Amino acid sequence: MNDAHAHSYRCHKKPPPRKKLPPNDANLQLHVLRAHLPMLLWKAADQRDPPEEARNIANFGWNIESFAITPAVSTVPVAPQALLDVASCSCTAECKACTRCSCNRAGLSCTD
């Protein structure tokens, strides 16, 4: 994000809440892959076997560990630092200390 974009966010009276920020490109790509897999399977529902390309779900944004299948998550930062500097959360004082806080789950610190 360049300085002009960061400046436009700073000019607003209230910065955007972090929950409403769009996903970064890497996480969006993983989400699209996960959405594409059921589409492949649905299209082949009248076939005896799933399509060859859909047999390894690890290629579609999923992690397979032991008996658990979990969505893959990108290690790329959730947003450019310039945007995180001006974005705010809507956490309450009680929420900031709990594990239900979306900021805590995302590994971000709550803003005042």
TILUMVO-823809 format. One record per residue: x, y, z of N, C-alpha, C, O in turn; residue number from 1. Coordinates in Angstrom, 3 decimals, decimal comma. Example, Ala and Ser with C-alpha at 12.3 -4.5 7.8 and 13.67 -1.06 7.14 Angstrom:
! residues 2
<dotor <13,190 -5,690 7,800> <12,300 -4,500 7,800> <13,200 -3,300 7,800> <14,236 -3,319 8,465> 1>,
<dotor <12,850 -2,250 7,080> <13,670 -1,060 7,140> <12,900 0,030 7,870> <13,409 1,138 8,039> 2>,
***
This chain:
! residues 112
<dotor <0,855 -1,165 0,000> <0,000 0,000 0,000> <0,899 1,225 0,000> <1,847 1,314 0,781> 1>,
<dotor <0,599 2,148 -0,866> <1,424 3,340 -0,903> <0,900 4,375 0,094> <-0,154 4,188 0,702> 2>,
<dotor <1,640 5,451 0,251> <1,290 6,469 1,249> <-0,045 7,144 0,951> <-0,746 7,559 1,874> 3>,
<dotor <-0,405 7,259 -0,333> <-1,678 7,899 -0,682> <-2,850 7,085 -0,163> <-3,821 7,649 0,340> 4>,
<dotor <-2,770 5,752 -0,280> <-3,838 4,903 0,237> <-3,907 4,986 1,761> <-4,991 5,104 2,332> 5>,
<dotor <-2,763 4,924 2,410> <-2,745 5,022 3,870> <-3,309 6,372 4,306> <-4,043 6,448 5,291> 6>,
<dotor <-2,973 7,431 3,583> <-3,481 8,757 3,915> <-5,001 8,799 3,781> <-5,676 9,409 4,611> 7>,
<dotor <-5,551 8,156 2,744> <-7,007 8,190 2,562> <-7,703 7,482 3,718> <-8,793 7,892 4,118> 8>,
<dotor <-7,103 6,436 4,260> <-7,687 5,781 5,433> <-7,592 6,676 6,661> <-8,515 6,716 7,474> 9>,
<dotor <-6,486 7,388 6,796> <-6,313 8,265 7,956> <-7,292 9,436 7,938> <-7,634 9,975 8,991> 10>,
<dotor <-7,741 9,831 6,750> <-8,640 10,967 6,638> <-10,061 10,646 7,104> <-10,839 11,557 7,386> 11>,
<dotor <-10,399 9,371 7,184> <-11,726 9,002 7,670> <-11,805 9,246 9,168> <-10,810 9,133 9,884> 12>,
<dotor <-12,999 9,582 9,627> <-13,163 9,802 11,062> <-12,941 8,518 11,839> <-12,365 8,538 12,927> 13>,
<dotor <-13,395 7,400 11,287> <-13,251 6,120 11,967> <-12,604 5,138 10,988> <-13,155 4,891 9,915> 14>,
<dotor <-11,460 4,582 11,337> <-10,801 3,646 10,425> <-11,629 2,368 10,262> <-12,479 2,069 11,100> 15>,
<dotor <-11,383 1,617 9,187> <-12,158 0,396 8,972> <-11,833 -0,652 10,033> <-10,676 -0,779 10,434> 16>,
<dotor <-12,834 -1,404 10,496> <-12,543 -2,464 11,454> <-11,787 -3,595 10,763> <-11,990 -3,844 9,574> 17>,
<dotor <-10,923 -4,274 11,499> <-10,098 -5,327 10,917> <-10,928 -6,470 10,363> <-10,528 -7,104 9,387> 18>,
<dotor <-12,066 -6,744 10,962> <-12,909 -7,842 10,480> <-13,413 -7,588 9,070> <-13,729 -8,534 8,349> 19>,
<dotor <-13,492 -6,333 8,666> <-14,043 -6,006 7,358> <-12,978 -5,849 6,279> <-13,305 -5,558 5,129> 20>,
<dotor <-11,719 -6,036 6,631> <-10,661 -5,952 5,634> <-10,754 -7,158 4,705> <-11,050 -8,259 5,169> 21>,
<dotor <-10,512 -6,985 3,422> <-10,537 -8,138 2,517> <-9,353 -9,059 2,796> <-8,355 -8,624 3,372> 22>,
<dotor <-9,451 -10,326 2,396> <-8,319 -11,232 2,613> <-7,134 -10,822 1,739> <-7,303 -10,198 0,692> 23>,
<dotor <-5,940 -11,183 2,187> <-4,784 -10,912 1,334> <-4,828 -11,882 0,147> <-5,591 -12,848 0,160> 24>,
<dotor <-4,023 -11,628 -0,856> <-4,067 -12,431 -2,080> <-3,801 -13,912 -1,822> <-4,444 -14,773 -2,423> 25>,
<dotor <-2,857 -14,210 -0,931> <-2,508 -15,611 -0,666> <-3,679 -16,357 -0,019> <-3,984 -17,481 -0,418> 26>,
<dotor <-4,335 -15,754 0,967> <-5,468 -16,420 1,606> <-6,679 -16,474 0,681> <-7,452 -17,430 0,739> 27>,
<dotor <-6,854 -15,474 -0,163> <-7,934 -15,514 -1,143> <-7,722 -16,678 -2,105> <-8,671 -17,390 -2,434> 28>,
<dotor <-6,497 -16,874 -2,555> <-6,184 -17,972 -3,464> <-6,490 -19,322 -2,799> <-7,048 -20,212 -3,440> 29>,
<dotor <-6,132 -19,477 -1,531> <-6,439 -20,723 -0,817> <-7,943 -20,932 -0,702> <-8,426 -22,054 -0,848> 30>,
<dotor <-8,680 -19,868 -0,444> <-10,132 -19,968 -0,344> <-10,741 -20,392 -1,691> <-11,635 -21,237 -1,732> 31>,
<dotor <-10,258 -19,811 -2,771> <-10,760 -20,160 -4,102> <-10,483 -21,636 -4,397> <-11,337 -22,332 -4,947> 32>,
<dotor <-9,296 -22,107 -4,033> <-8,978 -23,524 -4,231> <-9,936 -24,416 -3,439> <-10,420 -25,425 -3,951> 33>,
<dotor <-10,207 -24,035 -2,183> <-11,118 -24,844 -1,360> <-12,536 -24,831 -1,926> <-13,244 -25,834 -1,825> 34>,
<dotor <-12,959 -23,732 -2,511> <-14,286 -23,657 -3,114> <-14,336 -24,422 -4,439> <-15,394 -24,922 -4,824> 35>,
<dotor <-13,222 -24,516 -5,125> <-13,163 -25,203 -6,413> <-13,300 -26,716 -6,253> <-13,883 -27,372 -7,117> 36>,
<dotor <-12,783 -27,274 -5,183> <-12,834 -28,722 -4,972> <-14,265 -29,253 -4,940> <-14,555 -30,196 -5,676> 37>,
<dotor <-15,186 -28,702 -4,126> <-16,549 -29,238 -4,155> <-17,213 -29,089 -5,532> <-18,026 -29,924 -5,928> 38>,
<dotor <-16,860 -28,024 -6,250> <-17,423 -27,842 -7,586> <-16,986 -28,989 -8,496> <-17,796 -29,515 -9,259> 39>,
<dotor <-15,716 -29,379 -8,422> <-15,245 -30,512 -9,219> <-15,990 -31,791 -8,848> <-16,387 -32,567 -9,717> 40>,
<dotor <-16,172 -31,996 -7,547> <-16,851 -33,207 -7,087> <-18,330 -33,194 -7,465> <-18,879 -34,229 -7,845> 41>,
<dotor <-18,978 -32,039 -7,364> <-20,395 -31,943 -7,737> <-20,583 -32,196 -9,230> <-21,533 -32,863 -9,639> 42>,
<dotor <-19,677 -31,662 -10,034> <-19,787 -31,874 -11,475> <-19,612 -33,342 -11,843> <-20,152 -33,797 -12,851> 43>,
<dotor <-18,868 -34,080 -11,040> <-18,622 -35,498 -11,316> <-19,507 -36,406 -10,470> <-19,222 -37,597 -10,339> 44>,
<dotor <-20,569 -35,864 -9,899> <-21,422 -36,660 -9,012> <-22,060 -37,844 -9,720> <-22,390 -38,839 -9,075> 45>,
<dotor <-22,241 -37,758 -11,022> <-22,848 -38,870 -11,746> <-21,809 -39,878 -12,248> <-22,153 -40,846 -12,926> 46>,
<dotor <-20,552 -39,644 -11,913> <-19,475 -40,551 -12,317> <-19,184 -41,557 -11,209> <-19,507 -41,321 -10,045> 47>,
<dotor <-18,582 -42,657 -11,572> <-18,258 -43,700 -10,595> <-17,136 -43,255 -9,646> <-17,201 -43,520 -8,445> 48>,
<dotor <-16,125 -42,590 -10,170> <-14,971 -42,155 -9,386> <-14,834 -40,640 -9,471> <-15,272 -40,023 -10,441> 49>,
<dotor <-14,216 -40,041 -8,438> <-13,969 -38,598 -8,519> <-12,932 -38,301 -9,603> <-12,159 -39,181 -9,984> 50>,
<dotor <-12,917 -37,075 -10,092> <-11,907 -36,724 -11,104> <-10,502 -36,939 -10,554> <-10,258 -36,773 -9,359> 51>,
<dotor <-9,605 -37,302 -11,420> <-8,213 -37,578 -11,025> <-7,593 -36,394 -10,287> <-6,911 -36,572 -9,279> 52>,
<dotor <-7,833 -35,183 -10,795> <-7,227 -33,998 -10,186> <-7,759 -33,719 -8,781> <-7,089 -33,041 -8,001> 53>,
<dotor <-8,944 -34,223 -8,438> <-9,555 -33,940 -7,143> <-9,212 -34,984 -6,082> <-9,706 -34,893 -4,958> 54>,
<dotor <-8,400 -35,948 -6,400> <-8,113 -37,032 -5,447> <-7,152 -36,636 -4,344> <-7,154 -37,253 -3,279> 55>,
<dotor <-6,337 -35,630 -4,569> <-5,420 -35,153 -3,530> <-5,898 -33,781 -3,059> <-5,615 -32,765 -3,694> 56>,
<dotor <-6,625 -33,760 -1,937> <-7,201 -32,489 -1,490> <-6,142 -31,516 -0,980> <-6,430 -30,332 -0,802> 57>,
<dotor <-4,938 -31,990 -0,747> <-3,859 -31,084 -0,338> <-3,548 -30,082 -1,447> <-2,981 -29,023 -1,176> 58>,
<dotor <-3,907 -30,400 -2,686> <-3,706 -29,468 -3,804> <-4,788 -28,400 -3,857> <-4,749 -27,517 -4,713> 59>,
<dotor <-5,758 -28,478 -2,942> <-6,884 -27,557 -2,959> <-7,019 -26,773 -1,654> <-8,131 -26,485 -1,213> 60>,
<dotor <-5,893 -26,430 -1,041> <-5,922 -25,559 0,132> <-6,251 -26,258 1,443> <-6,768 -25,623 2,362> 61>,
<dotor <-5,963 -27,551 1,549> <-6,214 -28,294 2,787> <-4,918 -28,904 3,285> <-4,066 -29,299 2,489> 62>,
<dotor <-4,765 -28,984 4,610> <-3,650 -29,683 5,245> <-4,167 -31,016 5,755> <-5,252 -31,092 6,330> 63>,
<dotor <-3,392 -32,060 5,545> <-3,759 -33,382 6,033> <-2,682 -33,805 7,024> <-1,532 -34,039 6,650> 64>,
<dotor <-3,070 -33,900 8,294> <-2,136 -34,290 9,352> <-2,791 -35,378 10,190> <-3,836 -35,152 10,799> 65>,
<dotor <-2,183 -36,551 10,221> <-2,733 -37,707 10,937> <-4,164 -37,940 10,473> <-4,400 -38,273 9,311> 66>,
<dotor <-5,108 -37,766 11,376> <-6,510 -37,975 11,021> <-7,274 -36,661 10,933> <-8,505 -36,656 10,913> 67>,
<dotor <-6,559 -35,563 10,881> <-7,216 -34,253 10,847> <-6,986 -33,575 9,497> <-5,877 -33,561 8,964> 68>,
<dotor <-8,055 -33,025 8,972> <-7,980 -32,232 7,747> <-8,373 -30,815 8,134> <-9,477 -30,582 8,626> 69>,
<dotor <-7,464 -29,868 7,910> <-7,704 -28,480 8,291> <-7,427 -27,566 7,100> <-6,626 -27,906 6,228> 70>,
<dotor <-8,087 -26,409 7,060> <-7,795 -25,469 5,970> <-6,364 -24,949 6,074> <-5,882 -24,650 7,166> 71>,
<dotor <-5,700 -24,844 4,950> <-4,363 -24,253 4,918> <-4,505 -22,744 5,106> <-5,453 -22,132 4,612> 72>,
<dotor <-3,563 -22,160 5,817> <-3,568 -20,719 6,055> <-2,221 -20,167 5,611> <-1,173 -20,751 5,888> 73>,
<dotor <-2,264 -19,069 4,938> <-1,040 -18,443 4,440> <-0,226 -17,860 5,597> <-0,780 -17,453 6,618> 74>,
<dotor <1,061 -17,828 5,424> <1,937 -17,199 6,421> <2,240 -15,753 6,056> <2,987 -15,078 6,763> 75>,
<dotor <1,669 -15,278 4,964> <1,844 -13,891 4,532> <1,104 -12,993 5,529> <0,043 -13,389 6,010> 76>,
<dotor <1,614 -11,808 5,858> <0,894 -10,909 6,768> <-0,536 -10,659 6,286> <-0,797 -10,628 5,083> 77>,
<dotor <-1,456 -10,482 7,233> <-2,871 -10,333 6,883> <-3,151 -9,068 6,085> <-4,133 -9,013 5,345> 78>,
<dotor <-2,318 -8,065 6,222> <-2,483 -6,814 5,480> <-1,159 -6,065 5,515> <-0,304 -6,340 6,357> 79>,
<dotor <-0,992 -5,123 4,602> <0,224 -4,293 4,657> <0,291 -3,545 5,996> <-0,739 -3,143 6,539> 80>,
<dotor <1,478 -3,366 6,510> <1,656 -2,720 7,810> <1,044 -1,323 7,842> <0,505 -0,909 8,868> 81>,
<dotor <1,120 -0,596 6,732> <0,549 0,754 6,695> <-0,954 0,718 6,957> <-1,495 1,626 7,589> 82>,
<dotor <-1,617 -0,305 6,485> <-3,056 -0,430 6,719> <-3,331 -0,869 8,153> <-4,255 -0,365 8,791> 83>,
<dotor <-2,540 -1,797 8,656> <-2,732 -2,241 10,041> <-2,498 -1,102 11,026> <-3,087 -1,083 12,106> 84>,
<dotor <-1,645 -0,160 10,659> <-1,365 0,973 11,544> <-2,577 1,878 11,715> <-2,705 2,556 12,735> 85>,
<dotor <-3,472 1,896 10,723> <-4,620 2,790 10,808> <-5,935 2,052 11,012> <-6,950 2,677 11,319> 86>,
<dotor <-5,934 0,733 10,845> <-7,162 -0,039 11,054> <-7,397 -0,212 12,541> <-6,458 -0,206 13,337> 87>,
<dotor <-8,652 -0,366 12,905> <-8,958 -0,561 14,314> <-9,897 -1,731 14,481> <-10,595 -2,125 13,546> 88>,
<dotor <-9,907 -2,282 15,676> <-10,838 -3,355 15,976> <-11,989 -2,767 16,786> <-11,919 -1,633 17,260> 89>,
<dotor <-13,031 -3,546 16,932> <-14,180 -3,069 17,708> <-14,323 -3,894 18,982> <-15,432 -4,116 19,466> 90>,
<dotor <-13,206 -4,340 19,512> <-13,220 -5,157 20,726> <-13,578 -4,302 21,938> <-13,246 -3,119 22,011> 91>,
<dotor <-14,260 -4,933 22,878> <-14,556 -4,260 24,135> <-13,440 -4,576 25,116> <-12,622 -5,459 24,858> 92>,
<dotor <-13,397 -3,886 26,206> <-12,341 -4,106 27,202> <-12,382 -5,540 27,717> <-11,335 -6,145 27,942> 93>,
<dotor <-13,593 -6,095 27,909> <-13,698 -7,467 28,404> <-13,226 -8,460 27,345> <-12,626 -9,486 27,666> 94>,
<dotor <-13,499 -8,150 26,102> <-13,173 -9,048 25,003> <-11,661 -9,173 24,799> <-11,179 -10,244 24,431> 95>,
<dotor <-10,929 -8,125 25,024> <-9,498 -8,113 24,728> <-8,717 -9,156 25,514> <-7,620 -9,539 25,108> 96>,
<dotor <-9,260 -9,619 26,624> <-8,548 -10,592 27,431> <-8,991 -12,024 27,138> <-8,449 -12,959 27,727> 97>,
<dotor <-9,956 -12,217 26,250> <-10,475 -13,568 26,040> <-9,994 -14,160 24,723> <-9,441 -13,454 23,880> 98>,
<dotor <-10,206 -15,440 24,556> <-9,773 -16,132 23,342> <-10,779 -15,993 22,219> <-10,469 -16,349 21,082> 99>,
<dotor <-11,978 -15,486 22,491> <-12,977 -15,291 21,438> <-12,678 -14,062 20,598> <-13,273 -13,882 19,535> 100>,
<dotor <-11,781 -13,229 21,048> <-11,452 -11,994 20,334> <-10,863 -12,340 18,959> <-9,902 -13,103 18,865> 101>,
<dotor <-11,438 -11,781 17,910> <-10,953 -12,077 16,561> <-9,520 -11,570 16,360> <-8,765 -12,141 15,574> 102>,
<dotor <-9,154 -10,517 17,056> <-7,779 -10,008 16,949> <-6,795 -11,026 17,526> <-5,772 -11,323 16,910> 103>,
<dotor <-7,108 -11,561 18,714> <-6,241 -12,566 19,331> <-6,098 -13,780 18,433> <-4,992 -14,285 18,242> 104>,
<dotor <-7,211 -14,254 17,880> <-7,162 -15,442 17,008> <-6,334 -15,176 15,779> <-5,687 -16,094 15,275> 105>,
<dotor <-6,326 -13,959 15,275> <-5,547 -13,620 14,076> <-4,104 -13,280 14,411> <-3,310 -13,012 13,510> 106>,
<dotor <-3,751 -13,286 15,696> <-2,391 -12,972 16,102> <-2,086 -11,484 16,054> <-0,930 -11,080 15,932> 107>,
<dotor <-3,144 -10,664 16,152> <-2,975 -9,212 16,106> <-3,280 -8,627 17,464> <-4,026 -9,215 18,248> 108>,
<dotor <-2,716 -7,491 17,743> <-3,033 -6,832 19,010> <-4,246 -5,947 18,818> <-4,429 -5,353 17,756> 109>,
<dotor <-5,071 -5,858 19,841> <-6,263 -5,025 19,776> <-5,838 -3,547 19,814> <-4,811 -3,194 20,394> 110>,
<dotor <-6,637 -2,718 19,195> <-6,351 -1,290 19,187> <-7,222 -0,593 20,214> <-8,284 -1,095 20,584> 111>,
<dotor <-6,777 0,544 20,664> <-7,567 1,319 21,631> <-8,708 2,028 20,943> <-9,481 2,730 21,595> 112>,
***
